[in-house]
Amino acid sequence: MPLAPLTATLQADYRLRGILQIEAGLEIPDSRLRARAEEMMPRLRNAYVTQLSIYAGANYRYGEMPDAERISVMLQRATDEVLGQEGARVLLGMVVIHDR
């Protein structure tokens, strides 16, 4: 199940420095859980944007490579929490920084 691109702003020295963009999808073998994820997509997107904002504000230092593993763990945790169970796997396709 592909997800629309997710973004978060990157700041340094109290100024906008760039945009963190993630392209990802969910692998959900169970059809019932997939249907639930489709229903819950607005909540999932909200959880993902929140996690990316936390990553961009607390875990990322401007100029460094983004930590795809850390981002994946954060998005996976958000997925499991929103859906209330495991079974939907987050797959990252791209993690990009767009400098301003």
C-alpha positions as CSV (number, residue, x, y, z in Angstrom):
1,M,0.0,0.0,0.0
2,P,1.8,3.2,-1.1
3,L,1.7,6.3,1.0
4,A,1.6,9.8,-0.2
5,P,5.0,11.6,0.3
6,L,5.6,12.7,3.9
7,T,7.5,15.9,4.8
8,A,8.9,17.8,7.7
9,T,10.6,21.1,7.8
10,L,14.3,21.4,8.9
11,Q,15.5,24.3,10.9
12,A,18.9,25.5,12.1
13,D,19.8,28.8,13.7
14,Y,16.1,29.6,14.0
15,R,15.7,29.6,10.2
16,L,14.1,27.2,7.7
17,R,17.0,25.3,6.1
18,G,15.2,22.6,4.1
19,I,12.6,19.9,3.8
20,L,12.9,16.2,4.8
21,Q,10.9,14.1,2.4
22,I,10.0,10.5,2.9
23,E,8.5,8.1,0.4
24,A,7.2,4.9,2.0
25,G,4.6,2.2,1.8
26,L,3.0,-0.4,4.0
27,E,3.3,-4.1,3.4
28,I,0.2,-5.7,4.9
29,P,-0.4,-9.4,4.0
30,D,-3.6,-9.7,6.1
31,S,-6.6,-8.3,4.1
32,R,-8.5,-7.4,7.2
33,L,-5.6,-5.4,8.6
34,R,-5.1,-3.8,5.2
35,A,-8.7,-2.7,5.1
36,R,-8.3,-1.3,8.7
37,A,-5.2,0.6,7.6
38,E,-7.1,2.1,4.7
39,E,-9.8,3.2,7.1
40,M,-7.3,4.6,9.5
41,M,-5.1,6.4,6.9
42,P,-5.9,9.9,8.1
43,R,-4.7,8.9,11.6
44,L,-1.7,7.1,10.2
45,R,-0.6,10.1,8.2
46,N,-1.1,12.3,11.3
47,A,1.1,9.9,13.3
48,Y,3.7,9.8,10.6
49,V,3.9,13.6,10.2
50,T,4.2,13.9,14.0
51,Q,7.0,11.4,14.2
52,L,8.9,13.1,11.3
53,S,8.5,16.5,13.0
54,I,9.9,15.0,16.2
55,Y,12.8,13.5,14.3
56,A,13.5,16.7,12.4
57,G,13.3,18.8,15.6
58,A,15.1,16.5,18.1
59,N,17.1,13.9,16.3
60,Y,18.4,15.5,13.1
61,R,21.2,18.0,12.9
62,Y,21.2,20.1,9.8
63,G,24.0,19.0,7.4
64,E,24.1,15.4,8.5
65,M,22.7,12.4,6.6
66,P,19.2,11.5,7.7
67,D,19.1,8.3,9.7
68,A,16.7,6.1,7.7
69,E,16.9,3.3,10.3
70,R,15.8,5.6,13.1
71,I,13.0,7.1,10.9
72,S,11.8,3.6,10.0
73,V,11.7,2.5,13.6
74,M,9.7,5.7,14.5
75,L,7.2,5.2,11.7
76,Q,6.8,1.5,12.5
77,R,6.1,2.2,16.1
78,A,3.5,4.8,15.1
79,T,1.9,2.3,12.7
80,D,1.6,-0.4,15.3
81,E,0.2,2.1,17.8
82,V,-2.5,3.5,15.5
83,L,-3.6,0.1,14.2
84,G,-3.5,-1.4,17.7
85,Q,-1.5,-4.4,16.5
86,E,1.5,-5.6,14.6
87,G,1.3,-7.0,11.0
88,A,1.7,-3.9,8.9
89,R,5.4,-3.4,7.9
90,V,6.7,0.1,7.0
91,L,8.9,0.1,3.9
92,L,11.0,3.2,3.2
93,G,11.6,3.9,-0.5
94,M,13.4,7.2,-0.3
95,V,14.7,9.6,2.4
96,V,15.7,13.0,0.9
97,I,16.7,16.4,2.2
98,H,15.8,19.3,0.0
99,D,18.0,22.2,0.9
100,R,16.6,25.6,0.8
